[in-house]
């Protein structure tokens, strides 16, 4: 199926917002479509299913809130990124890594990881933990990479389970959640993180361990970043939808983390079904075409990983 004229217009506007490209063509589309080898995932794999769903819009906001709880990752963003001057540009960089790692060839993934690793080399400084300890840091430190990874992974998992309509495939794992966690672990190996949680139990334990160690904290800088995440400079028509997605992200968080960030959840019985409805409506409005997925699938068919049909 292909988009009609209205769907294509809305789709271009949506892609323009996320990618920053004035024509609505993500700059990394050609990277994903190119190459003569498979990537980490195929369409039936859990990370492909999760990251192709619009639930990622909630998961992305939630991940930013969770990452803001760690003073190390927060300091890195505050001191070394342009999130206030160019928030959509920073968003586009994160989306590029996510989409290339999910849908690209192995060569494309390694090239993208190299780009991220080069950026990480310049991100250094110091921060104070929630227990008052001052630590020097580098963005490539294993403990920081682990927090960013687990905050991201748990957020996308929870958002998918709460707001997406398609279940996560189980594969060989006991559950779809375990399948997603174990499969997505390969994404951070090129960034230098070799050991990660492989099940939902291990993921929860890793988050609890960092919380219980007194590392997490909400400072004035944290609150400022959270205020920015809550109200970024978006086009007028996008703001009502974003506000709902932000409310959905807050609803999906653990109560203790919401409290730490000074956030209050709106009634889940309202937010969850409303968000599911809006995300489905967005999918219908934008249409069935997905240039990123289509490019990846075309590559997989061309090299014989998927059957030609």
Secondary structure, DSSP 8 states (H G I E B T S, - for coil): ----HHHHHHHHHHHHHHH--TTS--TTHHHHH--SS--S--TTSHHHHHHTSTTHHHHHHHHHHHHHTBHHHHHHHHHH--TTT-HHHHHHHHHHHHHHHHHS-HHHHHHHHHHHHHHHHT-EEEEE-TTS-EEEEETT-HHHHHHHHHHHHHHHHHHHHHH-SS----TTSSSHHHHHHHHHGGGGGGGT------SHHHHHHHHHHHHHTT-B---HHHHHHHHHHHT----HHHHHHHHHHHHHHHHTS-HHHHHHHT-----HHHHHHHHHHHHHHHHHHH-S--HHHHHHHHHHHHTTSS---
